Amino acid sequence: MLLDSSFLSLLSYKPSHTILRTISSQIIPELAFVHAVQDVSCDVIGLSYYPFWHGSLDALRNCLTNAAARYGKPVVVAETAFPWSNSTNIVGIPATPEGQIQFVVELANIVKGVPGGGGIGVVWWGAEYQRLPGVDLAGFDRRSFFDADGNALPVANALGQLAAPIQLRASFADAALTLQWPFSGAGLSLVAATNLSPTAAWLPLPDAVQSTGLVFSVTLPGNVSQSRFYRLQSR
């Protein structure tokens, strides 16, 4: 009743507001909290996920997929962070600036891979934090987008790429075709067809997709004897 009244009061003031309800992913395997308040109106379900507290990346994938499927709402990772130092490996990823980027890649694949396009975003907690003498930041100054000297870390650009326009770029060299697309295309499948008719069969490519820097790419044999068309589509 309290949550419902709060949401109704907000909507009476600003009907266009989107209501997001955030839940710790640690309690989501049985979706217990969501069950308890499932009659409360909301537009988006947000899950907080800190790998050093909430478990594996597979657990996050299951939580997002189950919540989106059961309640028919978009889902977002509403809080997350990963350390750039001062920690051992977490979920198999090193606590380094490069490890932060690897963590973003994993998040991108999970969130963008929610069936039906149900995963809509990632919010990093304490991105602006920097160490302040005498201030307890609970270690989040080592999980932010800035190093100890206040320099921006590469993770800031990596996370920003999640909002980049999805464009499939092609280049041809040494009898090989290379296709590239940004992180925002994570969770999409690369498919090909031999024609563009309405009934064309778009088939997934078996070639392994590589992640290099801030892009995904795949290199294919260049066969000039046969026309092929490529696109990215939801899995």
Number of C-alpha atoms within 10 A of each C-alpha: 9 8 12 14 12 10 18 15 12 15 14 10 9 10 10 9 12 13 14 18 18 17 19 16 22 18 14 20 14 12 16 11 12 18 11 9 12 11 10 15 15 14 14 21 23 26 26 22 23 20 17 14 10 15 15 15 18 11 17 25 16 16 21 28 21 17 22 22 16 9 14 13 16 22 29 23 25 20 18 18 23 29 25 23 18 11 13 12 14 17 13 11 17 19 20 19 20 16 20 27 23 20 25 24 22 14 23 23 17 20 24 23 22 23 15 13 16 21 25 14 17 21 15 20 17 17 18 14 18 20 17 9 6 6 7 10 13 8 13 19 22 25 27 25 27 22 18 12 8 12 9 14 17 16 24 17 13 22 23 12 19 22 13 13 12 15 13 16 11 14 10 13 8 7 10 13 15 15 19 19 21 22 25 23 27 23 22 16 17 23 17 17 17 14 14 11 8 6 7 11 13 17 13 16 15 8 10 10 15 12 16 9 14 22 17 19 20 17 17 15 11 14 11 8 6 7 9 12 11 18 15 18 13 16 14
